[in-house]
């Protein structure tokens, strides 16, 4: 009887651990679709000097491959802590493509797109 209870409990826990990430992923996809529409409509061109004004924790923009991203809402969630602030308001291409990032960041970054960099 005890073995049955333990087996059921472990089954529920494992099921929860499998389903929770799937639910988060589907919620992220919905938000991404909405954000992509907003971004496409609101995209704009920014100069490097305009981007450089957004260089703090509460207002953090970065440049990656000539595209501008407002990552302010992600600063506190960044797994690398304050490392995201090293290039706040500046080009972060090299840091972004560093070995420390998992491949999922390449999908996530588009959620923060605000425009293109003009030269």
Order of alpha helices (4+ residues) and beta strands (2+ residues): alpha-beta-alpha-beta-beta-beta-alpha-alpha-beta
